């Protein structure tokens, strides 16, 4: 009788244990989508460690506009208003972030 009870409990809890051990891809935090961006720094926002950047259109993502991007400390020190840059933009929570920032040649005049 005890062995039947044990077997019944084992079988009843086995699917729960397997389910708990497996994590579906939907539960894993997804890396933010990053998109190439090219633009000019129009101003520096020191208190937010961010740049206002007038950027080109990002096809399929957004039109050309001026918006604020948070940057890391090294990038913040390396660039100033008026510099042309290229990098990868992403949305992280409520913040737009610019990563892998490099100087870029100014866009050719049309």
Biopython code that builds the backbone (N, CA, C, O; Angstrom):
import numpy as np
from Bio.PDB.StructureBuilder import StructureBuilder

atoms = [
    (1, "UNK", "N", (0.816, -1.190, 0.000)),
    (1, "UNK", "CA", (0.000, 0.000, 0.000)),
    (1, "UNK", "C", (0.860, 1.254, 0.000)),
    (1, "UNK", "O", (0.588, 2.201, -0.739)),
    (2, "UNK", "N", (1.912, 1.259, 0.842)),
    (2, "UNK", "CA", (2.796, 2.425, 0.905)),
    (2, "UNK", "C", (3.498, 2.646, -0.429)),
    (2, "UNK", "O", (3.696, 3.781, -0.861)),
    (3, "UNK", "N", (3.876, 1.530, -1.081)),
    (3, "UNK", "CA", (4.577, 1.680, -2.359)),
    (3, "UNK", "C", (3.652, 2.263, -3.432)),
    (3, "UNK", "O", (4.097, 3.031, -4.285)),
    (4, "UNK", "N", (2.370, 1.900, -3.387)),
    (4, "UNK", "CA", (1.425, 2.463, -4.360)),
    (4, "UNK", "C", (1.228, 3.958, -4.126)),
    (4, "UNK", "O", (1.158, 4.738, -5.076)),
    (5, "UNK", "N", (1.140, 4.348, -2.859)),
    (5, "UNK", "CA", (0.985, 5.762, -2.507)),
    (5, "UNK", "C", (2.225, 6.543, -2.947)),
    (5, "UNK", "O", (2.118, 7.628, -3.520)),
    (6, "UNK", "N", (3.386, 5.983, -2.674)),
    (6, "UNK", "CA", (4.641, 6.624, -3.083)),
    (6, "UNK", "C", (4.692, 6.786, -4.600)),
    (6, "UNK", "O", (5.050, 7.852, -5.102)),
    (7, "UNK", "N", (4.336, 5.733, -5.322)),
    (7, "UNK", "CA", (4.346, 5.778, -6.785)),
    (7, "UNK", "C", (3.352, 6.815, -7.302)),
    (7, "UNK", "O", (3.654, 7.551, -8.241)),
    (8, "UNK", "N", (2.183, 6.874, -6.702)),
    (8, "UNK", "CA", (1.176, 7.858, -7.127)),
    (8, "UNK", "C", (1.676, 9.280, -6.896)),
    (8, "UNK", "O", (1.495, 10.142, -7.756)),
    (9, "UNK", "N", (2.302, 9.538, -5.746)),
    (9, "UNK", "CA", (2.849, 10.870, -5.466)),
    (9, "UNK", "C", (3.990, 11.203, -6.419)),
    (9, "UNK", "O", (4.090, 12.332, -6.899)),
    (10, "UNK", "N", (4.830, 10.250, -6.688)),
    (10, "UNK", "CA", (5.953, 10.464, -7.598)),
    (10, "UNK", "C", (5.456, 10.830, -8.998)),
    (10, "UNK", "O", (5.950, 11.774, -9.616)),
    (11, "UNK", "N", (4.487, 10.083, -9.480)),
    (11, "UNK", "CA", (3.945, 10.353, -10.808)),
    (11, "UNK", "C", (3.197, 11.685, -10.861)),
    (11, "UNK", "O", (3.219, 12.369, -11.885)),
    (12, "UNK", "N", (2.554, 12.045, -9.791)),
    (12, "UNK", "CA", (1.794, 13.297, -9.759)),
    (12, "UNK", "C", (2.705, 14.515, -9.737)),
    (12, "UNK", "O", (2.353, 15.556, -10.290)),
    (13, "UNK", "N", (3.866, 14.404, -9.110)),
    (13, "UNK", "CA", (4.758, 15.564, -8.987)),
    (13, "UNK", "C", (5.825, 15.608, -10.069)),
    (13, "UNK", "O", (6.441, 16.656, -10.260)),
    (14, "UNK", "N", (6.069, 14.529, -10.776)),
    (14, "UNK", "CA", (7.120, 14.498, -11.794)),
    (14, "UNK", "C", (6.918, 15.554, -12.869)),
    (14, "UNK", "O", (7.866, 16.272, -13.184)),
    (15, "UNK", "N", (5.715, 15.684, -13.455)),
    (15, "UNK", "CA", (5.546, 16.725, -14.489)),
    (15, "UNK", "C", (5.787, 18.123, -13.949)),
    (15, "UNK", "O", (6.300, 18.976, -14.674)),
    (16, "UNK", "N", (5.437, 18.380, -12.709)),
    (16, "UNK", "CA", (5.653, 19.695, -12.120)),
    (16, "UNK", "C", (7.143, 19.966, -11.998)),
    (16, "UNK", "O", (7.603, 21.066, -12.304)),
    (17, "UNK", "N", (7.896, 18.970, -11.553)),
    (17, "UNK", "CA", (9.339, 19.135, -11.397)),
    (17, "UNK", "C", (10.006, 19.377, -12.744)),
    (17, "UNK", "O", (10.885, 20.231, -12.856)),
    (18, "UNK", "N", (9.599, 18.637, -13.759)),
    (18, "UNK", "CA", (10.176, 18.825, -15.095)),
    (18, "UNK", "C", (9.810, 20.195, -15.631)),
    (18, "UNK", "O", (10.666, 20.890, -16.178)),
    (19, "UNK", "N", (8.545, 20.600, -15.484)),
    (19, "UNK", "CA", (8.096, 21.898, -15.961)),
    (19, "UNK", "C", (8.855, 23.025, -15.275)),
    (19, "UNK", "O", (9.240, 23.995, -15.928)),
    (20, "UNK", "N", (9.075, 22.913, -13.976)),
    (20, "UNK", "CA", (9.769, 23.956, -13.230)),
    (20, "UNK", "C", (11.227, 24.057, -13.645)),
    (20, "UNK", "O", (11.801, 25.146, -13.621)),
    (21, "UNK", "N", (11.836, 22.939, -14.023)),
    (21, "UNK", "CA", (13.248, 22.951, -14.395)),
    (21, "UNK", "C", (13.462, 23.555, -15.770)),
    (21, "UNK", "O", (14.524, 24.120, -16.032)),
    (22, "UNK", "N", (12.478, 23.451, -16.653)),
    (22, "UNK", "CA", (12.619, 23.983, -18.007)),
    (22, "UNK", "C", (12.111, 25.413, -18.053)),
    (22, "UNK", "O", (11.062, 25.728, -17.490)),
    (23, "UNK", "N", (12.856, 26.271, -18.721)),
    (23, "UNK", "CA", (12.416, 27.648, -18.921)),
    (23, "UNK", "C", (12.171, 27.841, -20.403)),
    (23, "UNK", "O", (13.014, 27.516, -21.240)),
    (24, "UNK", "N", (11.027, 28.364, -20.705)),
    (24, "UNK", "CA", (10.727, 28.611, -22.107)),
    (24, "UNK", "C", (11.487, 29.842, -22.570)),
    (24, "UNK", "O", (11.833, 30.700, -21.757)),
    (25, "UNK", "N", (11.748, 29.939, -23.861)),
    (25, "UNK", "CA", (12.451, 31.111, -24.385)),
    (25, "UNK", "C", (11.726, 32.418, -24.077)),
    (25, "UNK", "O", (12.366, 33.465, -23.971)),
    (26, "UNK", "N", (10.420, 32.374, -23.933)),
    (26, "UNK", "CA", (9.663, 33.590, -23.641)),
    (26, "UNK", "C", (9.978, 34.130, -22.258)),
    (26, "UNK", "O", (9.848, 35.331, -22.022)),
    (27, "UNK", "N", (10.391, 33.261, -21.333)),
    (27, "UNK", "CA", (10.692, 33.692, -19.976)),
    (27, "UNK", "C", (12.087, 34.298, -19.863)),
    (27, "UNK", "O", (12.330, 35.121, -18.980)),
    (28, "UNK", "N", (13.000, 33.907, -20.735)),
    (28, "UNK", "CA", (14.353, 34.438, -20.691)),
    (28, "UNK", "C", (14.326, 35.883, -21.173)),
    (28, "UNK", "O", (13.652, 36.195, -22.155)),
    (29, "UNK", "N", (15.060, 36.776, -20.484)),
    (29, "UNK", "CA", (15.053, 38.166, -20.929)),
    (29, "UNK", "C", (15.687, 38.291, -22.322)),
    (29, "UNK", "O", (16.807, 37.834, -22.554)),
    (30, "UNK", "N", (14.967, 38.900, -23.212)),
    (30, "UNK", "CA", (15.440, 39.061, -24.583)),
    (30, "UNK", "C", (16.409, 40.238, -24.659)),
    (30, "UNK", "O", (16.206, 41.272, -24.023)),
    (31, "UNK", "N", (17.449, 40.061, -25.436)),
    (31, "UNK", "CA", (18.386, 41.153, -25.659)),
    (31, "UNK", "C", (17.676, 42.234, -26.462)),
    (31, "UNK", "O", (16.893, 41.926, -27.361)),
    (32, "UNK", "N", (17.943, 43.498, -26.146)),
    (32, "UNK", "CA", (17.270, 44.552, -26.906)),
    (32, "UNK", "C", (17.713, 44.539, -28.366)),
    (32, "UNK", "O", (18.869, 44.248, -28.675)),
    (33, "UNK", "N", (16.774, 44.860, -29.261)),
    (33, "UNK", "CA", (17.130, 44.962, -30.680)),
    (33, "UNK", "C", (17.965, 46.209, -30.860)),
    (33, "UNK", "O", (17.629, 47.276, -30.345)),
    (34, "UNK", "N", (19.051, 46.070, -31.590)),
    (34, "UNK", "CA", (19.937, 47.208, -31.841)),
    (34, "UNK", "C", (19.918, 47.524, -33.325)),
    (34, "UNK", "O", (19.906, 46.630, -34.171)),
    (35, "UNK", "N", (19.915, 48.824, -33.621)),
    (35, "UNK", "CA", (19.828, 49.279, -35.004)),
    (35, "UNK", "C", (20.952, 50.276, -35.275)),
    (35, "UNK", "O", (21.249, 51.117, -34.427)),
    (36, "UNK", "N", (21.580, 50.189, -36.454)),
    (36, "UNK", "CA", (22.624, 51.148, -36.799)),
    (36, "UNK", "C", (22.056, 52.566, -36.861)),
    (36, "UNK", "O", (20.963, 52.789, -37.381)),
    (37, "UNK", "N", (22.808, 53.503, -36.330)),
    (37, "UNK", "CA", (22.385, 54.906, -36.306)),
    (37, "UNK", "C", (23.567, 55.769, -36.708)),
    (37, "UNK", "O", (24.716, 55.475, -36.380)),
    (38, "UNK", "N", (23.260, 56.830, -37.418)),
    (38, "UNK", "CA", (24.277, 57.796, -37.840)),
    (38, "UNK", "C", (23.672, 59.175, -37.646)),
    (38, "UNK", "O", (22.530, 59.411, -38.040)),
    (39, "UNK", "N", (24.430, 60.094, -37.039)),
    (39, "UNK", "CA", (23.891, 61.421, -36.821)),
    (39, "UNK", "C", (24.915, 62.404, -36.294)),
    (39, "UNK", "O", (26.114, 62.130, -36.257)),
    (40, "UNK", "N", (24.402, 63.569, -35.884)),
    (40, "UNK", "CA", (25.238, 64.658, -35.375)),
    (40, "UNK", "C", (24.746, 65.017, -33.974)),
    (40, "UNK", "O", (23.543, 65.128, -33.739)),
    (41, "UNK", "N", (25.678, 65.196, -33.060)),
    (41, "UNK", "CA", (25.328, 65.605, -31.703)),
    (41, "UNK", "C", (24.947, 67.080, -31.739)),
    (41, "UNK", "O", (25.756, 67.930, -32.112)),
    (42, "UNK", "N", (23.710, 67.379, -31.348)),
    (42, "UNK", "CA", (23.263, 68.774, -31.346)),
    (42, "UNK", "C", (23.501, 69.423, -29.982)),
    (42, "UNK", "O", (23.704, 70.634, -29.899)),
    (43, "UNK", "N", (23.477, 68.619, -28.912)),
    (43, "UNK", "CA", (23.774, 69.144, -27.580)),
    (43, "UNK", "C", (24.144, 68.002, -26.648)),
    (43, "UNK", "O", (23.883, 66.832, -26.928)),
    (44, "UNK", "N", (24.759, 68.377, -25.532)),
    (44, "UNK", "CA", (25.193, 67.426, -24.519)),
    (44, "UNK", "C", (24.325, 67.646, -23.285)),
    (44, "UNK", "O", (24.137, 68.781, -22.848)),
    (45, "UNK", "N", (23.795, 66.556, -22.722)),
    (45, "UNK", "CA", (22.956, 66.623, -21.523)),
    (45, "UNK", "C", (23.773, 65.989, -20.390)),
    (45, "UNK", "O", (23.657, 64.794, -20.117)),
    (46, "UNK", "N", (24.596, 66.809, -19.741)),
    (46, "UNK", "CA", (25.558, 66.311, -18.757)),
    (46, "UNK", "C", (24.906, 65.577, -17.595)),
    (46, "UNK", "O", (25.394, 64.524, -17.183)),
    (47, "UNK", "N", (23.809, 66.114, -17.055)),
    (47, "UNK", "CA", (23.188, 65.504, -15.873)),
    (47, "UNK", "C", (22.600, 64.120, -16.154)),
    (47, "UNK", "O", (22.305, 63.371, -15.223)),
    (48, "UNK", "N", (22.431, 63.777, -17.434)),
    (48, "UNK", "CA", (21.891, 62.458, -17.789)),
    (48, "UNK", "C", (22.909, 61.596, -18.531)),
    (48, "UNK", "O", (22.585, 60.494, -18.973)),
    (49, "UNK", "N", (24.143, 62.095, -18.669)),
    (49, "UNK", "CA", (25.178, 61.400, -19.429)),
    (49, "UNK", "C", (24.611, 60.972, -20.790)),
    (49, "UNK", "O", (24.660, 59.805, -21.178)),
    (50, "UNK", "N", (24.071, 61.980, -21.495)),
    (50, "UNK", "CA", (23.376, 61.705, -22.755)),
    (50, "UNK", "C", (23.690, 62.772, -23.789)),
    (50, "UNK", "O", (24.150, 63.867, -23.467)),
    (51, "UNK", "N", (23.428, 62.421, -25.037)),
    (51, "UNK", "CA", (23.570, 63.348, -26.157)),
    (51, "UNK", "C", (22.208, 63.516, -26.829)),
    (51, "UNK", "O", (21.436, 62.563, -26.926)),
    (52, "UNK", "N", (21.923, 64.718, -27.284)),
    (52, "UNK", "CA", (20.821, 64.937, -28.213)),
    (52, "UNK", "C", (21.440, 64.737, -29.593)),
    (52, "UNK", "O", (22.417, 65.399, -29.944)),
    (53, "UNK", "N", (20.870, 63.827, -30.369)),
    (53, "UNK", "CA", (21.444, 63.477, -31.667)),
    (53, "UNK", "C", (20.395, 63.672, -32.755)),
    (53, "UNK", "O", (19.283, 63.150, -32.668)),
    (54, "UNK", "N", (20.769, 64.434, -33.783)),
    (54, "UNK", "CA", (19.938, 64.568, -34.987)),
    (54, "UNK", "C", (20.398, 63.448, -35.907)),
    (54, "UNK", "O", (21.472, 63.518, -36.505)),
    (55, "UNK", "N", (19.556, 62.394, -36.013)),
    (55, "UNK", "CA", (19.998, 61.212, -36.753)),
    (55, "UNK", "C", (19.252, 61.031, -38.060)),
    (55, "UNK", "O", (18.168, 61.575, -38.268)),
    (56, "UNK", "N", (19.865, 60.254, -38.928)),
    (56, "UNK", "CA", (19.275, 59.917, -40.218)),
    (56, "UNK", "C", (18.131, 58.923, -40.011)),
    (56, "UNK", "O", (17.977, 58.359, -38.928)),
    (57, "UNK", "N", (17.347, 58.720, -41.042)),
    (57, "UNK", "CA", (16.276, 57.722, -40.994)),
    (57, "UNK", "C", (16.881, 56.342, -40.743)),
    (57, "UNK", "O", (17.957, 56.022, -41.246)),
    (58, "UNK", "N", (16.176, 55.538, -39.964)),
    (58, "UNK", "CA", (16.555, 54.153, -39.742)),
    (58, "UNK", "C", (15.465, 53.341, -40.438)),
    (58, "UNK", "O", (14.401, 53.111, -39.863)),
    (59, "UNK", "N", (15.726, 52.903, -41.681)),
    (59, "UNK", "CA", (14.688, 52.253, -42.498)),
    (59, "UNK", "C", (13.974, 51.121, -41.757)),
    (59, "UNK", "O", (14.601, 50.229, -41.186)),
    (60, "UNK", "N", (12.639, 51.189, -41.786)),
    (60, "UNK", "CA", (11.829, 50.177, -41.144)),
    (60, "UNK", "C", (11.693, 50.329, -39.640)),
    (60, "UNK", "O", (10.990, 49.545, -39.002)),
    (61, "UNK", "N", (12.362, 51.337, -39.056)),
    (61, "UNK", "CA", (12.328, 51.512, -37.603)),
    (61, "UNK", "C", (11.774, 52.883, -37.226)),
    (61, "UNK", "O", (10.786, 52.973, -36.496)),
    (62, "UNK", "N", (12.403, 53.950, -37.720)),
    (62, "UNK", "CA", (11.920, 55.304, -37.412)),
    (62, "UNK", "C", (12.441, 56.301, -38.426)),
    (62, "UNK", "O", (13.454, 56.089, -39.092)),
    (63, "UNK", "N", (11.711, 57.389, -38.512)),
    (63, "UNK", "CA", (12.102, 58.456, -39.436)),
    (63, "UNK", "C", (13.266, 59.248, -38.840)),
    (63, "UNK", "O", (13.600, 59.083, -37.667)),
    (64, "UNK", "N", (13.865, 60.090, -39.636)),
    (64, "UNK", "CA", (14.941, 60.953, -39.158)),
    (64, "UNK", "C", (14.367, 61.933, -38.135)),
    (64, "UNK", "O", (13.283, 62.480, -38.339)),
    (65, "UNK", "N", (15.072, 62.150, -37.065)),
    (65, "UNK", "CA", (14.607, 63.069, -36.015)),
    (65, "UNK", "C", (15.755, 63.384, -35.074)),
    (65, "UNK", "O", (16.860, 62.861, -35.222)),
    (66, "UNK", "N", (15.480, 64.247, -34.103)),
    (66, "UNK", "CA", (16.438, 64.558, -33.051)),
    (66, "UNK", "C", (15.900, 63.975, -31.752)),
    (66, "UNK", "O", (14.756, 64.227, -31.373)),
    (67, "UNK", "N", (16.735, 63.193, -31.074)),
    (67, "UNK", "CA", (16.302, 62.574, -29.825)),
    (67, "UNK", "C", (17.489, 62.356, -28.897)),
    (67, "UNK", "O", (18.645, 62.426, -29.317)),
    (68, "UNK", "N", (17.183, 62.089, -27.620)),
    (68, "UNK", "CA", (18.227, 61.917, -26.618)),
    (68, "UNK", "C", (18.611, 60.440, -26.491)),
    (68, "UNK", "O", (17.760, 59.551, -26.485)),
    (69, "UNK", "N", (19.936, 60.212, -26.389)),
    (69, "UNK", "CA", (20.478, 58.871, -26.201)),
    (69, "UNK", "C", (21.432, 58.870, -25.016)),
    (69, "UNK", "O", (22.327, 59.711, -24.937)),
    (70, "UNK", "N", (21.249, 57.940, -24.105)),
    (70, "UNK", "CA", (22.183, 57.754, -22.997)),
    (70, "UNK", "C", (23.410, 57.053, -23.554)),
    (70, "UNK", "O", (23.296, 56.171, -24.405)),
    (71, "UNK", "N", (24.597, 57.451, -23.069)),
    (71, "UNK", "CA", (25.851, 56.840, -23.513)),
    (71, "UNK", "C", (26.709, 56.502, -22.297)),
    (71, "UNK", "O", (26.483, 57.026, -21.207)),
    (72, "UNK", "N", (27.691, 55.626, -22.487)),
    (72, "UNK", "CA", (28.570, 55.277, -21.375)),
    (72, "UNK", "C", (29.560, 56.419, -21.108)),
    (72, "UNK", "O", (29.678, 57.346, -21.910)),
    (73, "UNK", "N", (30.253, 56.345, -19.999)),
    (73, "UNK", "CA", (31.149, 57.430, -19.563)),
    (73, "UNK", "C", (32.268, 57.718, -20.565)),
    (73, "UNK", "O", (32.587, 58.880, -20.821)),
    (74, "UNK", "N", (32.859, 56.677, -21.128)),
    (74, "UNK", "CA", (33.952, 56.874, -22.091)),
    (74, "UNK", "C", (33.460, 57.600, -23.335)),
    (74, "UNK", "O", (34.134, 58.500, -23.835)),
    (75, "UNK", "N", (32.296, 57.218, -23.834)),
    (75, "UNK", "CA", (31.719, 57.879, -25.011)),
    (75, "UNK", "C", (31.375, 59.320, -24.675)),
    (75, "UNK", "O", (31.616, 60.222, -25.477)),
    (76, "UNK", "N", (30.816, 59.540, -23.495)),
    (76, "UNK", "CA", (30.430, 60.889, -23.081)),
    (76, "UNK", "C", (31.639, 61.823, -23.072)),
    (76, "UNK", "O", (31.522, 62.987, -23.454)),
    (77, "UNK", "N", (32.794, 61.324, -22.640)),
    (77, "UNK", "CA", (34.013, 62.151, -22.589)),
    (77, "UNK", "C", (34.643, 62.352, -23.960)),
    (77, "UNK", "O", (35.311, 63.358, -24.196)),
    (78, "UNK", "N", (34.432, 61.392, -24.875)),
    (78, "UNK", "CA", (35.121, 61.416, -26.162)),
    (78, "UNK", "C", (34.460, 62.295, -27.227)),
    (78, "UNK", "O", (35.103, 62.640, -28.219)),
    (79, "UNK", "N", (33.192, 62.663, -27.040)),
    (79, "UNK", "CA", (32.465, 63.414, -28.060)),
    (79, "UNK", "C", (31.954, 64.735, -27.510)),
    (79, "UNK", "O", (31.812, 64.919, -26.301)),
    (80, "UNK", "N", (31.680, 65.659, -28.444)),
    (80, "UNK", "CA", (31.136, 66.978, -28.063)),
    (80, "UNK", "C", (30.075, 67.389, -29.082)),
    (80, "UNK", "O", (29.934, 66.768, -30.136)),
    (81, "UNK", "N", (29.342, 68.431, -28.756)),
    (81, "UNK", "CA", (28.330, 68.953, -29.671)),
    (81, "UNK", "C", (28.977, 69.286, -31.010)),
    (81, "UNK", "O", (30.063, 69.864, -31.061)),
    (82, "UNK", "N", (28.298, 68.913, -32.093)),
    (82, "UNK", "CA", (28.804, 69.162, -33.442)),
    (82, "UNK", "C", (29.501, 67.955, -34.053)),
    (82, "UNK", "O", (29.691, 67.909, -35.269)),
    (83, "UNK", "N", (29.887, 66.970, -33.232)),
    (83, "UNK", "CA", (30.558, 65.778, -33.754)),
    (83, "UNK", "C", (29.558, 64.891, -34.489)),
    (83, "UNK", "O", (28.402, 64.770, -34.082)),
    (84, "UNK", "N", (30.018, 64.273, -35.576)),
    (84, "UNK", "CA", (29.226, 63.292, -36.308)),
    (84, "UNK", "C", (29.616, 61.918, -35.798)),
    (84, "UNK", "O", (30.800, 61.627, -35.621)),
    (85, "UNK", "N", (28.620, 61.069, -35.560)),
    (85, "UNK", "CA", (28.909, 59.752, -34.992)),
    (85, "UNK", "C", (28.090, 58.661, -35.653)),
    (85, "UNK", "O", (27.117, 58.925, -36.359)),
    (86, "UNK", "N", (28.510, 57.424, -35.405)),
    (86, "UNK", "CA", (27.776, 56.239, -35.834)),
    (86, "UNK", "C", (27.813, 55.266, -34.668)),
    (86, "UNK", "O", (28.805, 55.187, -33.944)),
    (87, "UNK", "N", (26.729, 54.529, -34.492)),
    (87, "UNK", "CA", (26.675, 53.565, -33.397)),
    (87, "UNK", "C", (25.453, 52.681, -33.531)),
    (87, "UNK", "O", (24.803, 52.651, -34.576)),
    (88, "UNK", "N", (25.148, 51.968, -32.468)),
    (88, "UNK", "CA", (23.991, 51.091, -32.438)),
    (88, "UNK", "C", (23.026, 51.592, -31.380)),
    (88, "UNK", "O", (23.394, 51.726, -30.213)),
    (89, "UNK", "N", (21.791, 51.869, -31.779)),
    (89, "UNK", "CA", (20.792, 52.353, -30.827)),
    (89, "UNK", "C", (19.877, 51.219, -30.413)),
    (89, "UNK", "O", (19.614, 50.294, -31.182)),
    (90, "UNK", "N", (19.393, 51.310, -29.170)),
    (90, "UNK", "CA", (18.422, 50.337, -28.679)),
    (90, "UNK", "C", (17.555, 50.996, -27.619)),
    (90, "UNK", "O", (17.905, 52.033, -27.055)),
    (91, "UNK", "N", (16.427, 50.372, -27.365)),
    (91, "UNK", "CA", (15.517, 50.834, -26.317)),
    (91, "UNK", "C", (15.708, 49.886, -25.137)),
    (91, "UNK", "O", (15.502, 48.680, -25.269)),
    (92, "UNK", "N", (16.100, 50.427, -23.986)),
    (92, "UNK", "CA", (16.305, 49.619, -22.787)),
    (92, "UNK", "C", (15.409, 50.179, -21.697)),
    (92, "UNK", "O", (15.726, 51.179, -21.053)),
    (93, "UNK", "N", (14.286, 49.510, -21.509)),
    (93, "UNK", "CA", (13.272, 50.032, -20.590)),
    (93, "UNK", "C", (12.654, 51.268, -21.205)),
    (93, "UNK", "O", (12.118, 51.211, -22.312)),
    (94, "UNK", "N", (12.722, 52.387, -20.499)),
    (94, "UNK", "CA", (12.192, 53.650, -21.009)),
    (94, "UNK", "C", (13.282, 54.543, -21.581)),
    (94, "UNK", "O", (13.030, 55.708, -21.888)),
    (95, "UNK", "N", (14.486, 54.012, -21.728)),
    (95, "UNK", "CA", (15.633, 54.817, -22.136)),
    (95, "UNK", "C", (16.163, 54.382, -23.498)),
    (95, "UNK", "O", (16.309, 53.191, -23.772)),
    (96, "UNK", "N", (16.448, 55.368, -24.343)),
    (96, "UNK", "CA", (17.134, 55.091, -25.603)),
    (96, "UNK", "C", (18.620, 55.143, -25.317)),
    (96, "UNK", "O", (19.105, 56.086, -24.690)),
    (97, "UNK", "N", (19.351, 54.122, -25.779)),
    (97, "UNK", "CA", (20.776, 53.987, -25.497)),
    (97, "UNK", "C", (21.527, 53.910, -26.817)),
    (97, "UNK", "O", (21.050, 53.330, -27.793)),
    (98, "UNK", "N", (22.715, 54.511, -26.824)),
    (98, "UNK", "CA", (23.590, 54.458, -27.987)),
    (98, "UNK", "C", (24.875, 53.757, -27.560)),
    (98, "UNK", "O", (25.535, 54.182, -26.611)),
    (99, "UNK", "N", (25.230, 52.672, -28.269)),
    (99, "UNK", "CA", (26.397, 51.868, -27.924)),
    (99, "UNK", "C", (27.329, 51.737, -29.122)),
    (99, "UNK", "O", (26.956, 52.033, -30.257)),
    (100, "UNK", "N", (28.551, 51.286, -28.843)),
    (100, "UNK", "CA", (29.558, 51.081, -29.882)),
    (100, "UNK", "C", (29.697, 52.326, -30.758)),
    (100, "UNK", "O", (29.733, 52.238, -31.986)),
    (101, "UNK", "N", (29.772, 53.473, -30.111)),
    (101, "UNK", "CA", (29.811, 54.758, -30.806)),
    (101, "UNK", "C", (31.209, 55.026, -31.347)),
    (101, "UNK", "O", (32.211, 54.834, -30.658)),
    (102, "UNK", "N", (31.249, 55.478, -32.604)),
    (102, "UNK", "CA", (32.511, 55.810, -33.271)),
    (102, "UNK", "C", (32.324, 57.103, -34.045)),
    (102, "UNK", "O", (31.211, 57.436, -34.451)),
    (103, "UNK", "N", (33.414, 57.830, -34.248)),
    (103, "UNK", "CA", (33.287, 59.025, -35.103)),
    (103, "UNK", "C", (32.917, 58.597, -36.524)),
    (103, "UNK", "O", (33.315, 57.528, -36.985)),
    (104, "UNK", "N", (32.166, 59.429, -37.196)),
    (104, "UNK", "CA", (31.763, 59.159, -38.577)),
    (104, "UNK", "C", (32.014, 60.406, -39.402)),
    (104, "UNK", "O", (31.956, 61.528, -38.900)),
    (105, "UNK", "N", (32.295, 60.188, -40.676)),
    (105, "UNK", "CA", (32.463, 61.324, -41.580)),
    (105, "UNK", "C", (31.116, 62.002, -41.773)),
    (105, "UNK", "O", (30.088, 61.327, -41.824)),
    (106, "UNK", "N", (31.104, 63.333, -41.882)),
    (106, "UNK", "CA", (29.830, 64.017, -42.124)),
    (106, "UNK", "C", (29.173, 63.502, -43.402)),
    (106, "UNK", "O", (29.861, 63.123, -44.350)),
    (107, "UNK", "N", (27.844, 63.489, -43.425)),
    (107, "UNK", "CA", (27.105, 63.045, -44.612)),
    (107, "UNK", "C", (27.371, 63.974, -45.772)),
    (107, "UNK", "O", (27.520, 65.182, -45.591)),
    (108, "UNK", "N", (27.430, 63.413, -46.953)),
    (108, "UNK", "CA", (27.654, 64.210, -48.156)),
    (108, "UNK", "C", (26.446, 65.095, -48.408)),
    (108, "UNK", "O", (25.307, 64.658, -48.241)),
    (109, "UNK", "N", (26.687, 66.339, -48.809)),
    (109, "UNK", "CA", (25.614, 67.274, -49.140)),
    (109, "UNK", "C", (24.963, 66.852, -50.426)),
    (109, "UNK", "O", (25.655, 66.469, -51.369)),
    (110, "UNK", "N", (23.639, 66.911, -50.495)),
    (110, "UNK", "CA", (22.923, 66.534, -51.719)),
    (110, "UNK", "C", (22.598, 67.743, -52.534)),
    (110, "UNK", "O", (21.996, 67.624, -53.600)),
]
sb = StructureBuilder()
sb.init_structure("model")
sb.init_model(0)
sb.init_chain("A")
sb.init_seg("    ")
for serial, (resi, resn, name, xyz) in enumerate(atoms, 1):
    if name == "N":
        sb.init_residue(resn, " ", resi, " ")
    sb.init_atom(name, np.array(xyz, "f"), 0.0, 1.0, " ", f" {name:<3s}", serial, name[0])
structure = sb.get_structure()
